[in-house]
Amino acid sequence: MNKNAFIKQKEELNRLLTRPYVSRDQLSRGQKLLPSNLIKVITGPRRAGKSIFCLELLRDTKFAYANFDDEALKAIQNYDEIISGLQEFYPNSDYYLFDEIQNLPNWEIFVNKLQRRGFNLLLTGSNSKLLSGELATQLTGRHVTLEIFPFSYHEFKKINS
């Protein structure tokens, strides 16, 4: 296991959690979906705020975080090592946030296995595979999608208030 990758990601997460963010209009819908055992898939265009939305959603919970834009995590062959690392660095987590999951080869099999084992998962992604109709096939009715767009007019007004 690459412990250094988990250490760096936890440091990054802690920095992100110290910043203030604009409350998104979709936050209340996300909070209603959070306890569900369905996989929460947060989609949307690049730079729309999917990751930050998830951090805001999970801010007051115990959650584990893995960002698969990190080549060290993408290189792990045995995906059980990812779970072991997350459980070591984020013990007793109620939720698991997998950011940019589409970068992990065969992510669908991994995610399905975790969902069957009772993990409460949130996934973000923005590439065409995650946004396409293939998602419904890959997760076979085990997911709910929440689409995040760039700021609405209402959200933009909050910045200047």
N, C-alpha and C positions, 0 to 999 in steps of 0.2 A: 504494500500500500504506500502511496506517496503522501506521507503525513504533511510534508511541506505545502503541498497544494491545498490541503484542508485548512492549514494554519493561515495561509495567505488569503484564502477566501473568507474565512471567519473575520479576519482583520478588515477586509473590504466591506463585509456586511455590517460590521460594527460602525464603520465610518458612515456608511449610507444611512444607518438608522439614527444617527445624531442630527441629520439635516431635517429642516422643515419642508413639507411638501404641500402642494395644493390638493385639497380633498377632491377626489374625482366623483362625478355624478353617479358612476356605476358602483361606488363603494357599498351602498346599502344592499344592492342586489348581491354583490359578492359576499357580504356578511351573512345573508340568508342562505347562500349556497354552501358556505364553509363547513358546517357540520355534516353535510351529506357525504355518504361513502362513495359517491360518484367522483371520478377524476375531474378536477376543475381545470379546463384548458383555456388559458388566456391568450387570445390571438389578436392580431392587428398589424398595421404597417410598422415598418422600422421606425424607431425613435418616437413612438406614440406614448411610451410610458408604461409598458406592460410590467416590467420588472419592478418599478417603483410602485405601481398600483398594488402588486402582490405584497411588497414590503409594508405598505400602509395597511393592507388588509390583515396581515399577520402580526403587526407591530406588538400587540398586547397578548400574544400567544407564545407557546413554546414551539419553535419550528426549526427545522434543519434546512440548510441552503447549499445547493450545488449549482455552480455556473459552468455549463458545458462549452462555453467559449474558451475554456482553459484546456490547452493541449495536454496537460498532465492528467486531467480526468478523462479526456477522450481516449488516452492511450491505455487505460486500464482494460485488461482483457476479461477478467473475472468480475462481473458487476456486483457480486456479493461483497467485494472489497469496498465498493462505493458505499453501500449500506453500512458496513462495519465502520468505515471512517466517519460517516455522518453520525452514527450512534455513539461513537467515541467522543466526537467534538461537540455534539448537540444531544446529550443524554436526555431520555424521557420526552422526546419531541412528540407533539400531537399532530404536526403537519410536516410535510416534506415538500419544499419548493425546488423544482428542477428548472433552472433558467436555460433557455436556448436548447431544450432537450433534443431537437432535431439533429444536433451535431454529434450525438452519441449513436454509433451504428446499432441497428436493431433495437432502438429505444422502445418500440412498441411492445416487444416481447418482455423486456425488463419491466416496463410500467404495468403491463397486465399482470405479471407475476406479483408485483408489490401490492396491487389493488386487491388481488385475490387473498393475499395474506393480511389484509386489513389496514394497510397504510393509507392515510388520508393525504392525497397528492394534489399539488398544484403544478401545472406545467406552463411555461411560456415558450413561445416560438413565433417566428415571423416568416419562415421560408415557405415556398409554395407547397411543399408536402404537408406541413402542419396546417396550412390554411385551406387545403383542398378538400374535396369530398372523400379522399382516402382516409381521413381521420376517422370518420364514422365506421368504415370497414375495419380499420386497424384496432380500434378500441371497442368495437362491437356493442354499442349501447351502454358502455360503462362510463360515459363521460357527459359533461355538460360544458358548453362553450360560452365564454364571456368575451365579447369583442371590445377592445379598447381602441379608441381613435384619438388623434391629437385633440387638444383642448377644445371643448365646445365654447360658445360665446359666454355662457354662464361661468364656466371654469376660468376662462381668460379674465373675466371681470374680477374674480377673486384675487388675482395677482395684483391688480391695480387698486384694490380697496384699502 
